[in-house]
Amino acid sequence: MATHTKRTSLTVTDAQDGAVSIAVTSAEQKAKKPASRKTSRTKRAAAKATKPAKATKKKTVKKTTSTSKALSKQQVLGSVKREPLGHLLVEHALRDAGFRGTVSTDKALLDKYSTDESVFAIRPQIVLQPKDQHDIETAVQVLGKQTERFPSLSLTPRAAGTGLSGGSLTDSVVIDVSAHMDRIDEPQKKGGTVTITCQPGAMWKDVEAKLKK
């Protein structure tokens, strides 16, 4: 929208004869028309264009694809370190330490202890069948010393073999406490409490039968 502004100026001059001359002049000024929105946008765009552009870094993401392949039975068995020398030394060390129970590497017995109630099958290298607590302590001490030289050696306890997760299976040494250590003592009554003591190889059905007598 255009606007008009009226300006008035007053000029005073001295004449040579002492008279005063006054002149009044007036002029109209046309106000500047404000810039339109389109013009201001164009100026702002031009100003931005003159500014130095900021350097932008592009991040490159390297995509990696992992392919998982099912391992064959031969590959799994081949990755297991058997330590044949370690197991041979364990067999002799147990006898030298006074282990009185069974120490066997018989193939038929190893196959028998390679399965339980689970779906897994792992063949041990040595089967131990202790006769008493002293044999168990001896086995733990011998294996503890031999694992310093052969870290892959292990001692896995087994009883009835009824576990569903394969906990009694091992590719090293299995110690079966159910072969000889199944003694069940007589129940002891004291007050209103009944206590019964048994060895780790005792079956629950046998313990229950004795409690019902």
C-alpha positions in Angstrom: 0.0 0.0 0.0 1.5 3.4 -1.1 1.5 6.4 1.4 2.3 10.1 0.8 4.3 12.3 3.2 4.2 16.1 2.9 7.4 18.0 3.9 7.6 21.8 4.5 10.9 23.7 4.6 11.4 27.4 5.8 14.3 29.4 4.4 15.3 32.8 5.9 17.8 35.1 4.1 19.1 38.6 4.8 18.6 41.0 2.0 21.1 43.8 1.3 18.7 46.4 2.5 18.0 44.7 5.8 14.7 43.2 4.7 14.0 39.6 5.6 13.0 37.2 2.9 11.1 34.1 3.9 10.4 31.3 1.5 8.3 28.3 2.2 8.6 25.3 0.0 6.6 22.1 0.3 7.1 18.8 -1.4 5.4 15.5 -1.3 7.4 12.3 -0.9 6.1 9.1 -1.9 6.8 6.4 0.7 8.6 3.4 -0.4 6.5 0.4 -1.0 7.3 -2.4 1.3 8.9 -5.4 -0.3 6.5 -8.2 -1.1 6.8 -11.6 0.6 8.0 -13.1 -2.6 10.9 -10.7 -2.9 12.0 -11.2 0.8 12.0 -15.0 0.3 14.1 -14.6 -2.8 16.6 -12.5 -0.9 16.8 -15.0 2.0 17.4 -17.8 -0.5 20.1 -15.8 -2.2 21.8 -15.1 1.2 21.8 -18.8 2.1 23.3 -19.6 -1.3 26.2 -17.3 -0.6 27.1 -18.9 2.7 29.8 -21.6 2.6 28.2 -25.1 2.7 29.1 -27.2 5.7 31.1 -30.3 5.0 29.1 -33.4 5.6 30.5 -36.7 6.4 28.9 -39.7 4.9 28.9 -42.8 7.2 29.3 -46.0 5.4 28.0 -49.0 7.1 29.6 -52.3 6.1 27.1 -55.0 6.0 28.3 -58.4 7.1 26.3 -61.5 6.5 26.8 -64.5 8.6 26.0 -67.9 7.3 25.3 -70.6 9.8 25.8 -74.2 8.5 24.8 -77.3 10.4 27.8 -79.2 11.5 27.9 -82.9 10.7 28.5 -85.6 13.3 32.0 -86.1 12.0 32.8 -82.4 12.4 31.5 -82.3 16.0 33.4 -85.4 17.0 36.5 -84.1 15.3 36.5 -80.9 17.2 36.5 -82.7 20.6 40.0 -83.1 22.0 40.1 -86.7 23.4 43.5 -86.5 25.2 44.3 -90.3 24.8 47.6 -89.9 26.7 45.8 -88.2 29.5 43.2 -90.9 29.9 45.9 -93.6 29.8 47.8 -91.9 32.6 44.6 -91.5 34.6 43.9 -95.2 34.4 47.3 -96.1 35.8 47.3 -93.2 38.3 44.0 -94.5 39.8 45.4 -97.9 40.4 48.6 -96.5 41.9 46.6 -94.3 44.3 44.7 -97.3 45.7 41.4 -97.1 43.7 39.7 -100.4 44.6 36.6 -100.2 42.3 36.3 -100.9 38.6 38.4 -98.9 36.1 37.3 -100.0 32.6 38.0 -99.0 29.0 36.0 -102.0 27.6 34.2 -101.0 24.4 30.9 -102.7 25.4 30.9 -100.9 28.8 31.7 -97.6 27.2 28.8 -98.0 24.8 26.5 -98.8 27.7 27.4 -95.5 29.4 27.2 -93.4 26.2 23.4 -92.9 26.5 20.8 -92.1 29.2 17.1 -91.1 29.2 17.9 -88.1 27.0 18.1 -88.0 23.2 21.9 -87.5 23.3 24.7 -90.0 22.9 28.3 -89.3 24.0 30.8 -92.0 24.5 33.1 -91.8 27.6 36.8 -92.8 27.5 36.9 -94.4 31.0 34.2 -95.8 33.3 34.8 -95.8 37.1 32.7 -97.8 39.5 33.8 -96.9 43.0 33.2 -99.2 45.9 33.1 -96.6 48.7 33.7 -93.0 49.6 37.5 -93.5 49.6 37.4 -94.4 45.9 35.4 -91.3 45.1 37.9 -89.1 47.0 40.8 -90.8 45.2 39.2 -90.2 41.8 38.7 -86.5 42.5 42.3 -86.1 43.6 43.8 -87.9 40.7 41.7 -86.1 38.1 42.5 -82.8 39.8 46.2 -83.3 39.3 46.0 -84.6 35.8 43.9 -81.7 34.5 46.8 -79.4 35.2 48.6 -81.2 32.3 45.5 -82.2 30.3 42.8 -79.5 30.7 40.1 -81.3 28.7 39.9 -84.2 31.3 36.8 -84.2 33.4 35.0 -86.4 36.0 31.2 -86.7 35.6 29.1 -88.5 38.3 26.3 -90.9 37.3 23.6 -92.8 39.1 20.4 -94.2 37.5 20.9 -92.2 34.3 17.3 -91.0 34.2 18.1 -87.4 33.5 16.4 -85.9 30.4 19.1 -83.3 29.6 22.2 -85.5 29.2 23.8 -84.4 32.4 25.4 -87.8 33.1 27.0 -88.0 29.6 30.7 -87.2 29.0 33.5 -87.7 26.5 36.0 -88.1 29.3 35.7 -90.0 32.7 32.3 -91.1 34.1 32.0 -92.3 37.7 29.0 -94.5 38.3 28.0 -94.5 42.0 25.0 -96.9 41.5 27.1 -100.0 40.8 28.3 -100.7 44.3 27.3 -97.7 46.6 23.6 -98.5 47.1 23.5 -99.2 50.8 20.4 -98.0 52.7 20.5 -97.8 56.5 17.6 -98.4 58.8 15.2 -95.4 59.5 15.9 -93.6 62.7 13.0 -92.1 64.7 13.5 -89.2 67.0 10.5 -87.3 68.3 8.2 -86.8 65.4 11.0 -86.9 62.8 12.1 -90.0 60.8 15.6 -89.8 59.3 17.2 -92.3 56.8 20.7 -92.4 55.6 21.7 -94.0 52.3 24.6 -94.0 49.8 24.3 -91.9 46.6 23.7 -95.0 44.4 20.5 -96.0 46.2 17.3 -96.0 44.1 14.4 -94.0 45.4 12.0 -96.9 45.0 14.1 -99.0 47.4 14.4 -96.1 49.9 10.6 -95.6 49.8 10.0 -99.4 50.4 12.1 -99.3 53.5 10.3 -96.3 54.8 7.0 -98.0 54.5 8.0 -101.0 56.6 
